[in-house]
Amino acid sequence: MSKISLQYARSLADAIDMQTCAEATAELSMLAGVFAQDDVKSFLDNPCVSLADKVALTEKSLAKKMSIEVANLVAVLVKNRRHAELATIAEDFKKIAAEKSGDVTAEIETAMKMTDAQLAQLTASLAKMTGKNIRTNVTENSSLIGGVKITVDGDVIDLSLAGKAAKLRQAVAS
């Protein structure tokens, strides 16, 4: 997250309303993929193509296909030669949009695969605890031995057997 990409992401977030945040997030993610393609990068980085032609082609390509705010942002990025920042801006915008909507992502590491019912119960508990809408990102980590390790809003909740064993070793050592 660079200061520049964060500023562009904030500017877009300020320019749109909450109803269009999801649409803008999807558009930015799709465009980040397009701008990562070699032929697109080669065109935009080509010194033989004038900046005016690059901006005009970008505007024409995005007209009526993207929201006006996203299309304008991308045109500004091309004009300011910051198109390489688009993927980072998309990630920053996704985080800002989640904050604005009250959503937070919980990173959940489990020793074994969780059932849908277990995940739903854990998600509901986290939502009650944080007072926010919870989105989950679940990964399996066999080194936990058993239990779960949850990171939400910067806080780590370690309910794993490996975590408990580490705490026990630390207590015995001191």
N, C-alpha and C positions, 0 to 999 in steps of 0.2 A: 504494500500500500504506500504509494508515494504521495507527497503533498499535492502534486499537480493532478494526479488521477482522482484523488479524493475531492479536490475542489471542483473538477468537472462533474463528478458524481453528485456532489451536493447541489450544484447548480441545476442539474437535471431534476433532482428530487424536489427542489424548491419550485420548479417550473410546472410540475404536474400535480394532479390531485391523487388522493389515495386510490380511487377506483381504477386509475390507469397504471399504477405501480407494477402490477403483475404483468400487464401487457408490455410495458417498457422494459422490464427485466428480461422477458422472453426475447424481445427484439434485440436488445443489447447482446444477449448470449449468442443468438444466431449470427449477428453481425460480427462478433468477435471471432467466430469460426470462419466466416467468409474472409475477414481481413487477415486471418492467419494463413490463408492459402498462398502458395508461392507466386502464382501468377498475379494475384491482387497486390501482394507486397512488391513484386517487381515493377508493376505499373506505377504504384504510388511512390516508389523510391527512385524511379527513373528520372534522371536530371534532364533528359531530352524532351520530356513532356512538361508543358508549362503548368504552373500551379493553377492558373485559371481553368485550364482544360481538365485537370484532376478534380477540382471543385465542381465544375459544371457537370462532369460525368457522374460524380457521386450524387449530386442533387437530383439529376435526371433519373438515375437508377433507383433512388429511394423514394422519389415522389409517388404518393398515393399507395405505397407499399408498406410504409412505416408511419408511426405517429409523427406528427409535425415536430414535436419536441425532440424525439430521437433523431429524426432526419436532420434537423438543424444542428444538433450536437455533433453528429458525424461530419457534417459539412464544415463546422468550425474546427474539428480535429484535423481534417484534411488540410484546411486552409492554414492552420497553425503548425502543420507538419508534426502532429502528435497522434497520428492514426495508429502508431505502434502501441499506444497506451490503451487502446480500446478494450482489450481483455481485462486489464487491471481495473479500468473504469467500470466495466460490467460487474466485476466482483465487488467493488466498493459500493456500487449502486444497489446491488442485491442486499448487502448488509444494511445499508441506510434504509431501504424500503422495508426490510424486516423490522428494524427498530421503530420506524414510523407506524407500522401496523401493530406493534406490540408483540410480534413474534420473536422467539428466540430458539436457536437450535441447540439441542442437547446431544452431545457426542456420547454415545453409550457403548462401552466395551463390555462384552460378555464372554464368559468362559465357554458357554455352549449357546446354541441357537435358542432364542426366546420364542415362545409361542405368541400368536397374535393377541391372545387374552392377556398374557404377561406384559407385553409391550403397551397395550392399551391401559392397563392398570398403572404401570410405571409412569406413562405419559400423563395420566390424570393426576397422579400424586405430585409430579413435578410442576404441573400447571397450577395446582392448588398452593404449592410451596412458594412459587415465584410470582404468582398472580399474572402470568403472561401465557400467551398461546405458545405451545411447545411443538416444534418440529423435531423429528429425531433422525439421527444418523447412527445406525447400529453397525458395529463391526465385531467379529469374533476374535478373541485373543486368548489362546489356550494357556499362556503364561500366567493368567489370573488364577488358574487352578479351579476356582469356583466363584460364583457371585458376579457382581457388576462393578464397573468404575464409570462414573458419570461426570462429565464436565458440562456445566451449564452456567452461562453468564459469568464466566471466569472462575467459578467455584468448582472444586473437585470434590466429589463424594465417592470415596473408595470403600466399597462394601465387598471387596474381593477377598478371597482367602489369602492370596499373595500379599495384599495390603495389610491384612491383619497379622500375618506372620512377620512382616517387616516391622510393624509397630511393636510386636512382642519381642523381637530380637533387639530393637532399639531400647526398650524398657529394661530388658535383662542386662544389656551392655552398660547402662548408666546407673 
